[in-house]
Amino acid sequence: MEKIGIAKLVEFKRLKNPGPKATLIKNLRKAKADNDKERGDYWITSTSACAASFWNKNSAYLHAKIDELKEKIEATKHKNTKDQFQKNIDNLYSMLEFDFESISPQATLKKEPLKENIFQIDQVPIQVRPQHIFSYKLGETSQVGAVWFVTKKDGYSSGELAMFSTAIYSYLRRRFSDGYFVDPEYCVAIDVSEVKDIRYSAVINDQVPDLLQSTINDLKSFL
């Protein structure tokens, strides 16, 4: 297995019986495509617009994407495509009330690269895909954080969403800890369909369970 994304780890965690779990792992071993993309990035239009709104501090990106998708619905005759666009529109309407500034430090942000985004946790290759990694200064301290907009058809529970923020923190600790303090408050995963965010600080403070490590432990028994 070359890599496994957090969305696939959530899928694995939700399976109750050993048989389906073993089948999922078998399929991952054979997979060559990026296994963290759901149905070929089914939700990319809404998550990318949210990421743009965050970085530019402007919800106009949400409105523009809604208008674009409405035009695309009118232009296609395929029901599945219409449904996909409409579901993304629904997500975007939901996120219009989201306070993007609440998940950003009150500082000037510098965009950092997503480098070597596959890393090992207990010899399991984990892939992360946050849309924005940023560094900033608070006083004399250089800090780093990241935001990851995600979604799923039936949404993520708080514990499942925390798996994304935990993975962000683990990744940043491995790639940016030299010279930066990794701020748990701004390792944030946002579920755009449920309009909620979970920070890694919530995991540290036992406000949500840490499901990432236990899920990896379970997965390892099938490798």
C-alpha positions in Angstrom: 0.0 0.0 0.0 1.6 3.2 -1.2 -0.6 5.6 0.8 -4.0 5.9 2.5 -5.9 9.2 2.9 -7.9 10.2 5.9 -11.3 9.8 4.1 -10.4 6.1 3.4 -9.4 5.7 7.1 -12.8 7.0 8.0 -14.4 4.5 5.6 -12.3 1.7 7.1 -13.3 2.7 10.7 -17.0 2.7 9.8 -16.9 -0.9 8.6 -17.9 -3.3 11.4 -16.9 -6.7 10.1 -13.4 -8.1 9.4 -14.4 -9.3 5.9 -15.2 -5.8 4.4 -12.2 -4.3 6.1 -9.9 -6.9 4.6 -11.5 -6.2 1.1 -10.9 -2.5 1.5 -7.3 -3.1 2.4 -6.9 -5.5 -0.6 -8.3 -2.8 -2.9 -6.0 -0.2 -1.5 -3.0 -2.4 -2.1 -4.0 -2.5 -5.8 -5.0 1.1 -6.2 -2.8 3.4 -8.2 -5.0 6.5 -8.1 -5.1 8.9 -5.2 -7.3 7.1 -2.8 -8.2 10.2 -0.7 -10.4 11.6 -3.5 -14.0 10.7 -3.2 -15.5 9.7 -6.6 -13.0 11.7 -8.5 -13.2 14.8 -6.2 -17.0 14.8 -6.3 -17.0 17.8 -3.9 -14.1 19.7 -5.3 -16.2 22.7 -6.5 -17.5 23.5 -3.1 -14.3 22.7 -1.1 -12.1 24.7 -3.4 -14.4 27.7 -3.3 -14.4 27.5 0.5 -10.6 27.4 0.5 -10.5 30.4 -1.8 -12.9 32.3 0.5 -10.7 31.5 3.5 -7.5 32.6 1.9 -8.9 35.8 0.4 -11.2 36.6 3.3 -14.0 37.1 0.9 -17.2 35.1 0.6 -17.7 36.4 -3.0 -15.9 33.2 -4.1 -18.8 31.2 -2.8 -21.4 33.3 -4.6 -19.4 33.2 -7.8 -19.1 29.4 -7.7 -22.9 29.1 -7.0 -23.6 31.1 -10.1 -21.2 29.1 -12.1 -22.7 25.8 -11.0 -26.2 27.0 -11.8 -25.1 27.7 -15.3 -23.5 24.3 -15.6 -26.7 22.6 -14.4 -28.6 24.4 -17.2 -26.0 23.4 -19.8 -25.9 19.7 -19.1 -28.6 17.0 -19.8 -27.0 14.4 -17.5 -29.0 13.8 -14.3 -26.0 12.6 -12.3 -24.0 15.6 -13.3 -26.9 17.9 -12.4 -27.2 16.2 -9.0 -23.5 16.6 -8.3 -23.5 20.3 -9.1 -26.7 20.8 -7.0 -25.2 19.1 -4.0 -22.1 21.3 -4.2 -24.4 24.3 -4.5 -26.2 23.2 -1.3 -22.9 23.0 0.5 -21.9 26.5 -0.7 -25.2 28.0 0.4 -24.7 26.4 3.8 -21.2 27.8 4.1 -22.3 31.4 3.4 -22.9 31.9 7.1 -19.6 30.4 8.2 -17.1 32.7 9.9 -13.9 32.0 7.9 -11.9 34.5 10.1 -12.6 32.4 13.1 -10.3 29.7 11.8 -7.5 32.1 10.9 -4.9 33.6 13.3 -5.1 37.3 13.7 -1.8 37.8 11.9 -0.4 38.2 8.4 -0.3 34.7 6.8 2.4 33.4 4.5 1.5 30.5 2.3 3.7 27.5 2.7 4.0 24.5 0.3 2.4 21.2 0.7 5.6 19.2 0.6 6.1 15.5 0.9 2.5 15.0 2.0 2.8 11.3 2.6 4.3 10.4 5.9 4.5 7.4 8.2 2.5 6.8 11.4 3.5 3.5 12.9 4.7 2.4 9.4 1.4 3.2 7.8 1.8 5.7 4.9 -0.7 8.5 5.6 -1.5 11.1 3.0 -2.8 14.6 3.9 -4.2 17.2 1.5 -4.9 20.5 3.4 -5.7 23.3 0.9 -3.7 25.9 2.8 -0.6 25.7 5.0 0.4 29.0 6.4 3.1 30.5 8.7 2.8 33.6 10.7 4.4 35.4 13.6 3.0 36.1 17.1 5.6 38.2 18.9 8.9 36.6 18.3 7.5 33.2 17.7 7.2 31.8 14.2 4.1 29.5 14.0 2.5 27.3 11.4 -1.0 25.9 10.9 -3.3 24.6 8.1 -6.9 24.3 7.1 -8.5 21.4 5.3 -12.0 21.7 3.9 -13.6 18.3 3.5 -17.0 16.7 3.2 -18.8 13.5 2.7 -22.3 12.6 1.5 -23.6 11.9 5.0 -21.1 14.2 6.7 -18.5 13.4 9.3 -19.0 13.0 13.0 -16.9 15.2 15.3 -14.5 12.3 16.0 -14.1 11.5 12.4 -13.5 15.2 11.5 -10.9 15.3 14.2 -9.0 12.6 12.4 -8.2 15.2 9.7 -7.1 17.8 12.2 -4.9 15.3 14.0 -3.3 14.2 10.7 -2.6 17.9 9.9 -0.9 18.4 13.2 1.1 15.2 12.8 2.2 16.2 9.3 3.2 19.7 10.3 5.2 18.4 13.2 7.2 16.2 10.8 7.7 18.8 8.1 7.7 22.2 9.7 8.8 21.7 13.4 12.3 23.0 12.6 11.9 26.8 13.1 8.2 26.8 13.7 5.8 26.1 16.6 2.9 24.0 15.3 -0.2 25.7 16.7 -2.9 23.1 17.6 -5.5 25.8 17.6 -5.0 26.4 13.8 -4.7 22.8 12.7 -8.3 22.9 11.5 -10.6 20.5 9.6 -13.9 21.9 8.3 -16.8 19.8 7.1 -18.6 22.0 4.6 -21.7 19.9 4.4 -22.2 20.0 8.2 -20.8 23.6 8.6 -18.6 22.7 11.5 -14.9 22.8 12.3 -12.7 20.8 14.6 -9.3 21.9 15.7 -6.5 19.7 17.0 -6.6 21.7 20.3 -10.1 20.1 20.8 -8.4 16.6 20.7 -5.6 17.7 23.1 -8.3 19.0 25.5 -10.3 15.8 25.3 -13.3 17.6 23.8 -13.4 15.1 21.0 -11.9 11.5 20.8 -8.6 10.8 19.1 -9.7 8.2 16.6 -6.8 8.4 14.2 -4.3 6.3 16.2 -6.9 3.7 17.2 -8.0 3.4 13.5 -4.4 3.0 12.3 -3.8 0.3 15.0 -6.9 -1.6 13.7 -5.8 -1.2 10.1 -2.3 -2.5 10.8 -3.8 -5.8 11.9 -5.0 -6.3 8.3 -1.7 -5.6 6.7 
